[in-house]
Amino acid sequence: MKRDVEQRRRAEASRKGVEVKRRGLALGFDAVGIATLEANAHAAELDRWLAAGYAGTMTYLHRQAEKRKDPARIMPDAKVAVVTLTNYFHGSDHPGLAPEVSPPPGKVAQYAWSADYHGVLGRRLERLAAVVREIAPGAQARCYVDAGPVPERELAQRAGLGWIGKNMMLIDPDRGSFTFIGVVLTDADLVPDLPFEADRCGTCRACLDACPTSALVAPGVLDARRCISYLTIEHAAEFDEAEQRLVGEWLFGCDVCQDVCPWNVKFARPTRDDELGVRSDVVEPDLTALLDGNPESFQRRFGDTPFERPGVAGMRRNVTAVLANRRRAHS
């Protein structure tokens, strides 16, 4: 009798999981999977990484460490994570750059070429959370978009959506790594997917060898203090001369380790997501306006974009670094 009851429960949980994933794809996500919330098998690696100082000034990672190592602690009574991928790749070429513009006004990582993904995906994830509550009446669901102590990439791997590459990016074998990860934690009874166990990087070292600052100190180990994305986005202080030189031509973020990845070269395809359309004012921002440092003007122009993360002072610092590096290159 108990076995029959458990079989019926599992069959119903499987049906609900399939329906949640189907509805998630209908909402516009490119991939959806369901992950378990057991303790992180790589907890000791996180501890060593933090102890080495590789987190730089991101002190919040120390505060979040215990929940990152045990994601079931993030939301009371949570059983699974519904994990989504959203393709944001826009193509290999710099879009819309006028022929007479040489050089381009600083490089911007592709994830920032559209409106702020937190808003776009946040709204979409809330709709998915509503689906979970509809399919599993009484269930609780909480959404996360690159926020809080959620180990998104590990959960995506557990949900069968890909593996974590040597550059620490989640690589989807069908799309590459230019994807946003969204998570809905829930106490709904949903059957999880099988994790993606294979490591398909093999002996490839493309990302490690191409990193312009040698921030990837070993496969799967990033020293954020040398990472251009960290410096131009997360680092709050002014640059010293060494940090300024590391930035190179990058105004915001960096895509080098993704651009050279064979899985992106072969499989990344431009997104068709209408809500992630390219904004020319972000791809080719007005450097004069950024140097001006006017908070009101900055908020009007860029308040709904990822530039808001480093803010007016951070973006002014980044522009100053790019221009200084150009002067050095031509002196």
One Martini backbone bead per residue (centre of mass of N, CA, C, O) as a GRO file, in nm:
protein
  331
    1MET     BB    1   0.059   0.062  -0.023
    2LYS     BB    2   0.298   0.258   0.012
    3ARG     BB    3   0.405   0.213  -0.273
    4ASP     BB    4   0.156   0.322  -0.423
    5VAL     BB    5   0.157   0.603  -0.303
    6GLU     BB    6   0.443   0.680  -0.401
    7GLN     BB    7   0.392   0.640  -0.703
    8ARG     BB    8   0.168   0.853  -0.726
    9ARG     BB    9   0.330   1.090  -0.623
   10ARG     BB   10   0.555   1.080  -0.836
   11ALA     BB   11   0.376   1.103  -1.084
   12GLU     BB   12   0.263   1.383  -1.008
   13ALA     BB   13   0.537   1.528  -0.982
   14SER     BB   14   0.617   1.478  -1.274
   15ARG     BB   15   0.383   1.620  -1.412
   16LYS     BB   16   0.435   1.899  -1.287
   17GLY     BB   17   0.722   1.937  -1.393
   18VAL     BB   18   0.656   1.926  -1.693
   19GLU     BB   19   0.457   2.168  -1.689
   20VAL     BB   20   0.649   2.383  -1.586
   21LYS     BB   21   0.847   2.362  -1.826
   22ARG     BB   22   0.649   2.418  -2.052
   23ARG     BB   23   0.557   2.699  -1.946
   24GLY     BB   24   0.838   2.828  -1.942
   25LEU     BB   25   0.885   2.821  -2.247
   26ALA     BB   26   0.626   2.991  -2.313
   27LEU     BB   27   0.749   3.255  -2.162
   28GLY     BB   28   1.075   3.251  -2.299
   29PHE     BB   29   1.248   3.038  -2.221
   30ASP     BB   30   1.515   2.825  -2.333
   31ALA     BB   31   1.543   2.680  -2.044
   32VAL     BB   32   1.430   2.403  -1.822
   33GLY     BB   33   1.482   2.304  -1.478
   34ILE     BB   34   1.529   2.064  -1.201
   35ALA     BB   35   1.655   2.100  -0.867
   36THR     BB   36   1.826   2.020  -0.611
   37LEU     BB   37   1.916   2.105  -0.237
   38GLU     BB   38   2.174   2.006  -0.167
   39ALA     BB   39   2.466   2.010  -0.065
   40ASN     BB   40   2.763   2.132  -0.152
   41ALA     BB   41   3.033   1.962  -0.300
   42HIS     BB   42   3.214   2.257  -0.314
   43ALA     BB   43   3.263   2.395  -0.034
   44ALA     BB   44   3.575   2.386   0.005
   45GLU     BB   45   3.639   2.559  -0.244
   46LEU     BB   46   3.505   2.816  -0.144
   47ASP     BB   47   3.676   2.851   0.109
   48ARG     BB   48   3.950   2.874  -0.040
   49TRP     BB   49   3.877   3.116  -0.219
   50LEU     BB   50   3.821   3.315   0.010
   51ALA     BB   51   4.095   3.281   0.164
   52ALA     BB   52   4.266   3.389  -0.095
   53GLY     BB   53   4.105   3.667  -0.192
   54TYR     BB   54   3.938   3.640  -0.476
   55ALA     BB   55   3.686   3.840  -0.400
   56GLY     BB   56   3.786   4.084  -0.283
   57THR     BB   57   3.531   4.330  -0.216
   58MET     BB   58   3.315   4.083  -0.194
   59THR     BB   59   3.188   4.044   0.113
   60TYR     BB   60   2.909   3.905   0.065
   61LEU     BB   61   3.025   3.618   0.013
   62HIS     BB   62   3.088   3.559   0.306
   63ARG     BB   63   2.795   3.593   0.417
   64GLN     BB   64   2.674   3.368   0.199
   65ALA     BB   65   2.824   3.093   0.217
   66GLU     BB   66   2.636   2.896   0.375
   67LYS     BB   67   2.402   2.907   0.161
   68ARG     BB   68   2.570   2.826  -0.087
   69LYS     BB   69   2.639   2.540   0.045
   70ASP     BB   70   2.307   2.544   0.142
   71PRO     BB   71   2.025   2.611  -0.038
   72ALA     BB   72   1.795   2.513   0.165
   73ARG     BB   73   1.840   2.783   0.355
   74ILE     BB   74   1.709   3.019   0.194
   75MET     BB   75   1.425   2.859   0.201
   76PRO     BB   76   1.175   2.762   0.369
   77ASP     BB   77   1.098   2.432   0.268
   78ALA     BB   78   1.258   2.383   0.036
   79LYS     BB   79   1.306   2.141  -0.244
   80VAL     BB   80   1.339   2.316  -0.514
   81ALA     BB   81   1.470   2.423  -0.837
   82VAL     BB   82   1.381   2.643  -1.084
   83VAL     BB   83   1.565   2.653  -1.390
   84THR     BB   84   1.686   2.915  -1.607
   85LEU     BB   85   1.739   3.004  -1.955
   86THR     BB   86   1.873   3.305  -2.130
   87ASN     BB   87   1.937   3.431  -2.428
   88TYR     BB   88   2.194   3.710  -2.511
   89PHE     BB   89   2.295   3.680  -2.784
   90HIS     BB   90   2.407   3.913  -3.070
   91GLY     BB   91   2.678   3.841  -3.180
   92SER     BB   92   3.007   3.899  -3.309
   93ASP     BB   93   2.929   4.184  -3.380
   94HIS     BB   94   2.939   4.518  -3.374
   95PRO     BB   95   2.664   4.706  -3.349
   96GLY     BB   96   2.612   5.003  -3.533
   97LEU     BB   97   2.889   5.094  -3.623
   98ALA     BB   98   3.026   5.349  -3.747
   99PRO     BB   99   3.271   5.379  -3.983
  100GLU     BB  100   3.394   5.660  -3.857
  101VAL     BB  101   3.434   5.497  -3.594
  102SER     BB  102   3.768   5.556  -3.459
  103PRO     BB  103   3.743   5.414  -3.216
  104PRO     BB  104   3.554   5.269  -3.016
  105PRO     BB  105   3.365   5.351  -2.712
  106GLY     BB  106   3.426   5.102  -2.592
  107LYS     BB  107   3.369   4.808  -2.422
  108VAL     BB  108   3.075   4.587  -2.404
  109ALA     BB  109   2.910   4.362  -2.262
  110GLN     BB  110   2.645   4.182  -2.384
  111TYR     BB  111   2.454   4.179  -2.131
  112ALA     BB  112   2.438   4.520  -2.160
  113TRP     BB  113   2.277   4.581  -2.446
  114SER     BB  114   2.030   4.601  -2.265
  115ALA     BB  115   1.814   4.590  -2.061
  116ASP     BB  116   1.778   4.511  -1.753
  117TYR     BB  117   1.767   4.179  -1.660
  118HIS     BB  118   1.628   4.191  -1.388
  119GLY     BB  119   1.355   4.291  -1.498
  120VAL     BB  120   1.293   4.090  -1.722
  121LEU     BB  121   1.331   3.824  -1.549
  122GLY     BB  122   1.165   3.893  -1.303
  123ARG     BB  123   0.890   3.896  -1.444
  124ARG     BB  124   0.909   3.608  -1.563
  125LEU     BB  125   0.948   3.457  -1.293
  126GLU     BB  126   0.681   3.541  -1.165
  127ARG     BB  127   0.513   3.386  -1.372
  128LEU     BB  128   0.635   3.111  -1.299
  129ALA     BB  129   0.551   3.111  -1.002
  130ALA     BB  130   0.248   3.115  -1.069
  131VAL     BB  131   0.251   2.840  -1.204
  132VAL     BB  132   0.336   2.676  -0.960
  133ARG     BB  133   0.086   2.757  -0.786
  134GLU     BB  134  -0.122   2.639  -0.984
  135ILE     BB  135  -0.013   2.339  -0.999
  136ALA     BB  136   0.061   2.387  -0.672
  137PRO     BB  137  -0.141   2.427  -0.441
  138GLY     BB  138   0.014   2.620  -0.175
  139ALA     BB  139   0.267   2.703  -0.286
  140GLN     BB  140   0.592   2.819  -0.262
  141ALA     BB  141   0.763   3.111  -0.417
  142ARG     BB  142   1.102   3.221  -0.517
  143CYS     BB  143   1.287   3.478  -0.671
  144TYR     BB  144   1.603   3.478  -0.877
  145VAL     BB  145   1.840   3.742  -1.003
  146ASP     BB  146   2.142   3.773  -0.935
  147ALA     BB  147   2.067   3.715  -0.618
  148GLY     BB  148   2.187   3.641  -0.349
  149PRO     BB  149   2.277   3.300  -0.221
  150VAL     BB  150   2.273   3.180  -0.519
  151PRO     BB  151   2.393   2.887  -0.696
  152GLU     BB  152   2.324   2.895  -1.012
  153ARG     BB  153   2.524   2.706  -1.168
  154GLU     BB  154   2.486   2.455  -0.996
  155LEU     BB  155   2.180   2.431  -1.036
  156ALA     BB  156   2.194   2.403  -1.345
  157GLN     BB  157   2.355   2.141  -1.339
  158ARG     BB  158   2.145   1.980  -1.169
  159ALA     BB  159   1.915   2.044  -1.402
  160GLY     BB  160   2.066   1.967  -1.688
  161LEU     BB  161   2.187   2.247  -1.851
  162GLY     BB  162   2.498   2.188  -1.771
  163TRP     BB  163   2.832   2.306  -1.736
  164ILE     BB  164   3.125   2.400  -1.568
  165GLY     BB  165   3.369   2.579  -1.669
  166LYS     BB  166   3.694   2.706  -1.657
  167ASN     BB  167   3.543   3.009  -1.641
  168MET     BB  168   3.266   2.958  -1.461
  169MET     BB  169   3.068   2.892  -1.680
  170LEU     BB  170   2.768   2.810  -1.809
  171ILE     BB  171   2.732   2.528  -2.034
  172ASP     BB  172   2.537   2.493  -2.310
  173PRO     BB  173   2.533   2.260  -2.565
  174ASP     BB  174   2.315   2.439  -2.745
  175ARG     BB  175   2.434   2.766  -2.666
  176GLY     BB  176   2.628   2.801  -2.441
  177SER     BB  177   2.710   3.100  -2.221
  178PHE     BB  178   2.494   3.324  -2.326
  179THR     BB  179   2.336   3.327  -2.022
  180PHE     BB  180   2.072   3.354  -1.815
  181ILE     BB  181   2.003   3.295  -1.469
  182GLY     BB  182   1.713   3.149  -1.321
  183VAL     BB  183   1.526   3.132  -0.997
  184VAL     BB  184   1.292   2.897  -0.835
  185LEU     BB  185   1.190   2.858  -0.522
  186THR     BB  186   1.035   2.553  -0.378
  187ASP     BB  187   0.780   2.338  -0.207
  188ALA     BB  188   0.716   2.182  -0.435
  189ASP     BB  189   0.628   1.868  -0.582
  190LEU     BB  190   0.914   1.799  -0.779
  191VAL     BB  191   1.079   1.638  -1.017
  192PRO     BB  192   1.395   1.603  -1.076
  193ASP     BB  193   1.660   1.626  -1.261
  194LEU     BB  194   1.930   1.527  -1.409
  195PRO     BB  195   2.240   1.577  -1.398
  196PHE     BB  196   2.526   1.725  -1.539
  197GLU     BB  197   2.817   1.528  -1.556
  198ALA     BB  198   2.967   1.631  -1.786
  199ASP     BB  199   3.295   1.734  -1.916
  200ARG     BB  200   3.337   1.925  -2.227
  201CYS     BB  201   3.628   2.061  -2.222
  202GLY     BB  202   3.863   1.900  -2.154
  203THR     BB  203   4.176   2.025  -2.288
  204CYS     BB  204   4.080   2.299  -2.303
  205ARG     BB  205   4.237   2.658  -2.296
  206ALA     BB  206   4.115   2.916  -2.421
  207CYS     BB  207   4.029   3.093  -2.176
  208LEU     BB  208   4.297   3.099  -2.021
  209ASP     BB  209   4.481   3.210  -2.261
  210ALA     BB  210   4.292   3.476  -2.329
  211CYS     BB  211   4.318   3.617  -2.078
  212PRO     BB  212   4.436   3.947  -2.038
  213THR     BB  213   4.498   3.906  -1.693
  214SER     BB  214   4.514   3.620  -1.562
  215ALA     BB  215   4.251   3.542  -1.379
  216LEU     BB  216   4.286   3.243  -1.465
  217VAL     BB  217   4.478   3.045  -1.253
  218ALA     BB  218   4.274   2.805  -1.307
  219PRO     BB  219   4.070   2.565  -1.343
  220GLY     BB  220   3.799   2.715  -1.185
  221VAL     BB  221   3.990   2.979  -1.113
  222LEU     BB  222   3.914   3.308  -0.990
  223ASP     BB  223   4.068   3.626  -0.987
  224ALA     BB  224   3.888   3.902  -0.940
  225ARG     BB  225   4.118   4.124  -0.913
  226ARG     BB  226   4.182   4.064  -1.245
  227CYS     BB  227   3.898   4.113  -1.340
  228ILE     BB  228   3.727   4.314  -1.551
  229SER     BB  229   3.442   4.280  -1.447
  230TYR     BB  230   3.501   4.349  -1.156
  231LEU     BB  231   3.639   4.626  -1.192
  232THR     BB  232   3.388   4.765  -1.367
  233ILE     BB  233   3.155   4.676  -1.142
  234GLU     BB  234   3.235   4.588  -0.830
  235HIS     BB  235   3.445   4.792  -0.797
  236ALA     BB  236   3.442   5.090  -0.599
  237ALA     BB  237   3.705   5.204  -0.640
  238GLU     BB  238   3.960   5.347  -0.743
  239PHE     BB  239   4.213   5.325  -0.956
  240ASP     BB  240   4.499   5.211  -1.003
  241GLU     BB  241   4.734   5.174  -1.237
  242ALA     BB  242   4.715   4.866  -1.262
  243GLU     BB  243   4.407   4.849  -1.295
  244GLN     BB  244   4.382   5.034  -1.537
  245ARG     BB  245   4.547   4.851  -1.731
  246LEU     BB  246   4.364   4.596  -1.717
  247VAL     BB  247   4.110   4.711  -1.869
  248GLY     BB  248   4.173   4.867  -2.121
  249GLU     BB  249   3.886   4.872  -2.347
  250TRP     BB  250   3.697   4.821  -2.101
  251LEU     BB  251   3.399   4.969  -1.979
  252PHE     BB  252   3.210   4.691  -1.948
  253GLY     BB  253   3.329   4.430  -1.880
  254CYS     BB  254   3.370   4.085  -2.028
  255ASP     BB  255   3.412   3.834  -2.321
  256VAL     BB  256   3.664   3.663  -2.387
  257CYS     BB  257   3.609   3.373  -2.260
  258GLN     BB  258   3.356   3.342  -2.451
  259ASP     BB  259   3.449   3.407  -2.742
  260VAL     BB  260   3.664   3.148  -2.742
  261CYS     BB  261   3.458   2.940  -2.704
  262PRO     BB  262   3.366   2.669  -2.886
  263TRP     BB  263   3.062   2.661  -2.797
  264ASN     BB  264   3.010   2.947  -2.912
  265VAL     BB  265   3.122   2.933  -3.197
  266LYS     BB  266   2.918   2.691  -3.276
  267PHE     BB  267   2.620   2.758  -3.097
  268ALA     BB  268   2.577   3.047  -3.093
  269ARG     BB  269   2.274   3.243  -3.104
  270PRO     BB  270   2.077   3.482  -3.167
  271THR     BB  271   1.848   3.643  -3.016
  272ARG     BB  272   1.464   3.664  -3.008
  273ASP     BB  273   1.427   3.861  -2.776
  274ASP     BB  274   1.240   4.144  -2.743
  275GLU     BB  275   1.351   4.230  -2.442
  276LEU     BB  276   1.671   4.208  -2.579
  277GLY     BB  277   1.732   4.458  -2.721
  278VAL     BB  278   1.939   4.666  -2.873
  279ARG     BB  279   2.130   4.944  -2.735
  280SER     BB  280   2.314   5.200  -2.858
  281ASP     BB  281   2.363   5.370  -2.586
  282VAL     BB  282   2.532   5.116  -2.470
  283VAL     BB  283   2.725   5.010  -2.687
  284GLU     BB  284   2.760   5.346  -2.761
  285PRO     BB  285   2.852   5.548  -2.551
  286ASP     BB  286   2.869   5.864  -2.414
  287LEU     BB  287   3.159   5.973  -2.286
  288THR     BB  288   3.101   6.262  -2.212
  289ALA     BB  289   2.857   6.202  -2.031
  290LEU     BB  290   3.014   6.017  -1.832
  291LEU     BB  291   3.230   6.232  -1.748
  292ASP     BB  292   3.040   6.443  -1.620
  293GLY     BB  293   2.877   6.310  -1.363
  294ASN     BB  294   2.565   6.338  -1.380
  295PRO     BB  295   2.317   6.194  -1.206
  296GLU     BB  296   2.059   6.271  -1.361
  297SER     BB  297   2.155   6.205  -1.646
  298PHE     BB  298   2.234   5.914  -1.590
  299GLN     BB  299   1.955   5.812  -1.502
  300ARG     BB  300   1.806   5.873  -1.767
  301ARG     BB  301   1.996   5.693  -1.952
  302PHE     BB  302   2.093   5.429  -1.729
  303GLY     BB  303   1.882   5.328  -1.501
  304ASP     BB  304   1.782   5.066  -1.706
  305THR     BB  305   2.078   4.954  -1.673
  306PRO     BB  306   2.378   4.798  -1.586
  307PHE     BB  307   2.527   5.075  -1.523
  308GLU     BB  308   2.397   5.110  -1.235
  309ARG     BB  309   2.591   4.946  -1.066
  310PRO     BB  310   2.845   5.145  -1.067
  311GLY     BB  311   2.759   5.406  -1.169
  312VAL     BB  312   2.864   5.720  -1.217
  313ALA     BB  313   3.148   5.685  -1.089
  314GLY     BB  314   3.229   5.415  -1.219
  315MET     BB  315   3.200   5.503  -1.519
  316ARG     BB  316   3.399   5.733  -1.508
  317ARG     BB  317   3.640   5.561  -1.432
  318ASN     BB  318   3.632   5.377  -1.685
  319VAL     BB  319   3.673   5.594  -1.899
  320THR     BB  320   3.942   5.697  -1.793
  321ALA     BB  321   4.093   5.431  -1.839
  322VAL     BB  322   4.054   5.398  -2.145
  323LEU     BB  323   4.186   5.669  -2.226
  324ALA     BB  324   4.461   5.616  -2.091
  325ASN     BB  325   4.529   5.357  -2.255
  326ARG     BB  326   4.532   5.499  -2.530
  327ARG     BB  327   4.761   5.692  -2.473
  328ARG     BB  328   4.973   5.478  -2.418
  329ALA     BB  329   4.950   5.329  -2.700
  330HIS     BB  330   5.027   5.629  -2.855
  331SER     BB  331   5.317   5.718  -2.706
   0.00000   0.00000   0.00000
